[in-house]
Amino acid sequence: MNIYFQKTHQRSFGTYPLEGEVLMNAIAAAAETGYRAFDTAQMYGNEAETGEALAATGIARDELCVTTKVHPDNFGEADFMKSVEQSLKSLRMDYVDALLVHWPPVGGDIAPSLRLLQQALERGLTRNIGISNYTAQMMRDAKSIVDAPLVTNQVEFHPLLDQSILLRAASETGIPLASYSSVARGEVFKYPQFEEIGRGYGKTAGQVVLRWILQKGVSANTMSTKPENIRANFDIMDFTLSSIDMDRIDALNATNYRIVGKDLVPWAPDWD
Ligand SMILES: NC(=O)c1ccc[n+]([C@@H]2O[C@H](COP(=O)([O-])OP(=O)(O)OC[C@H]3O[C@@H](n4cnc5c(N)ncnc54)[C@H](OP(=O)(O)O)[C@@H]3O)[C@@H](O)[C@H]2O)c1
């Protein structure tokens, strides 16, 4: 497990699409719950508020693990570094713990933005670099393009979507996956299996879903505005799903319910 993954404690708090008071309150509740890893992006337009909310928690900078992502519009040589410097200014930080390229670029040539990402690392703007929304082949290509380790590929990952190809690429390349849309934006709650399984462990449906993600070797990135959900989503380290229950949940992968595709995001690649 790489240092970035250790620092996230396998659970990170997502900030999209939060803003304003809702974002401030959610980050305060997440920090109070114990979250130390927070996920934002240039695209979310909330880096400044995230920085303000994190400063208000009073948590020491070196205890935090902050990830932001470079918008594909900033992948040009003239814009990339300037945009990262602006992100740091907005976040009120000298560095982020991980800087990701948010999407592969349209047209598919991943090399230029990855080289700029590595330069940001060399300039000390970030402690680690990573990727997001990369396919299995892109993961393999990325590994051969940059010398520094890529600490994560953040992708849509929940039990209703078959991501076995990406999981295989993660173990082959050593680039671990982190999840987004971990509870499929609520869609998982339509499946009674999670609640049924949870009863055996004294856990909720959401906790079963997130624990399944962790046991797949994937770090769970979740977002909630409700303190009770924020606490429940964090409280997933004191039980282990049996292999029978893991298999039962795996079977739901066949649903192939994908939230983020080309209809929503122009940069979405042809998914595996
Ligand atoms: N890299 C990328 O391209 C990318 C794309 C999308 C998202 N992300 C990141 O991933 C984070 C999370 O993803 P997401 O927001 O798409 O999806 P998500 O975490 O699957 O869904 C969030 C929604 O689920 C609800 N929820 C959360 N925990 C719950 C629980 N225990 N019980 C019941 N409802 C619950 C929340 O409602 P309540 O507020 O009512 O709890 C919220 O509306 C984002 O905030 C963002 O940081 C990254």
The ligand as a MOL file (V3000), in Angstrom:
LIG
                    3D

  0  0  0     0  0            999 V3000
M  V30 BEGIN CTAB
M  V30 COUNTS 48 52 0 0 0
M  V30 BEGIN ATOM
M  V30 1 N -13.0160 11.6970 -10.4260 0
M  V30 2 C -14.2120 11.9510 -10.8980 0
M  V30 3 O -14.4100 12.1240 -12.1160 0
M  V30 4 C -15.3830 12.0240 -9.9470 0
M  V30 5 C -16.6910 11.9630 -10.4440 0
M  V30 6 C -17.7500 12.0330 -9.5280 0
M  V30 7 C -17.4950 12.1580 -8.1660 0
M  V30 8 N -16.2070 12.2190 -7.7030 0 CHG=1
M  V30 9 C -15.9020 12.3560 -6.2590 0
M  V30 10 O -16.5030 11.3080 -5.5330 0
M  V30 11 C -17.3510 11.8400 -4.5100 0
M  V30 12 C -18.5380 10.9480 -4.2650 0
M  V30 13 O -19.1860 10.6040 -5.4480 0
M  V30 14 P -20.6660 10.9730 -5.8260 0
M  V30 15 O -21.0930 12.1660 -5.0470 0
M  V30 16 O -20.7630 10.9620 -7.2980 0 CHG=-1
M  V30 17 O -21.5470 9.7290 -5.3850 0
M  V30 18 P -21.9690 8.9360 -4.0760 0
M  V30 19 O -21.0060 9.1040 -2.9710 0
M  V30 20 O -22.2920 7.5760 -4.5840 0
M  V30 21 O -23.3740 9.5980 -3.7420 0
M  V30 22 C -23.5570 10.7200 -2.9740 0
M  V30 23 C -25.0380 10.7430 -2.5900 0
M  V30 24 O -25.3490 9.5820 -1.8220 0
M  V30 25 C -25.9990 9.9190 -0.6190 0
M  V30 26 N -25.4200 9.1110 0.4560 0
M  V30 27 C -24.1220 9.0520 0.8180 0
M  V30 28 N -23.9500 8.2020 1.8260 0
M  V30 29 C -25.1850 7.7090 2.1360 0
M  V30 30 C -25.6590 6.8070 3.1000 0
M  V30 31 N -24.8340 6.2220 3.9750 0
M  V30 32 N -26.9880 6.5270 3.1340 0
M  V30 33 C -27.8390 7.1170 2.2590 0
M  V30 34 N -27.4460 7.9960 1.3130 0
M  V30 35 C -26.1220 8.2950 1.2520 0
M  V30 36 C -25.7430 11.3750 -0.3970 0
M  V30 37 O -26.9270 11.9670 0.1060 0
M  V30 38 P -26.9900 12.6920 1.5540 0
M  V30 39 O -26.2590 13.9590 1.3940 0
M  V30 40 O -28.4560 12.8280 1.7470 0
M  V30 41 O -26.3460 11.7510 2.5490 0
M  V30 42 C -25.4120 11.9390 -1.7810 0
M  V30 43 O -26.5680 12.4780 -2.3690 0
M  V30 44 C -17.6900 13.2470 -5.0220 0
M  V30 45 O -18.0980 14.0800 -3.9850 0
M  V30 46 C -16.3990 13.6550 -5.6780 0
M  V30 47 O -15.4850 14.1370 -4.7030 0
M  V30 48 C -15.1590 12.1370 -8.5850 0
M  V30 END ATOM
M  V30 BEGIN BOND
M  V30 1 1 1 2
M  V30 2 2 2 3
M  V30 3 1 2 4
M  V30 4 1 4 5
M  V30 5 2 4 48
M  V30 6 2 5 6
M  V30 7 1 6 7
M  V30 8 2 7 8
M  V30 9 1 8 9
M  V30 10 1 8 48
M  V30 11 1 9 10
M  V30 12 1 9 46
M  V30 13 1 10 11
M  V30 14 1 11 12
M  V30 15 1 11 44
M  V30 16 1 12 13
M  V30 17 1 13 14
M  V30 18 2 14 15
M  V30 19 1 14 16
M  V30 20 1 14 17
M  V30 21 1 17 18
M  V30 22 2 18 19
M  V30 23 1 18 20
M  V30 24 1 18 21
M  V30 25 1 21 22
M  V30 26 1 22 23
M  V30 27 1 23 24
M  V30 28 1 23 42
M  V30 29 1 24 25
M  V30 30 1 25 26
M  V30 31 1 25 36
M  V30 32 1 26 27
M  V30 33 1 26 35
M  V30 34 2 27 28
M  V30 35 1 28 29
M  V30 36 1 29 30
M  V30 37 2 29 35
M  V30 38 1 30 31
M  V30 39 2 30 32
M  V30 40 1 32 33
M  V30 41 2 33 34
M  V30 42 1 34 35
M  V30 43 1 36 37
M  V30 44 1 36 42
M  V30 45 1 37 38
M  V30 46 2 38 39
M  V30 47 1 38 40
M  V30 48 1 38 41
M  V30 49 1 42 43
M  V30 50 1 44 45
M  V30 51 1 44 46
M  V30 52 1 46 47
M  V30 END BOND
M  V30 END CTAB
M  END
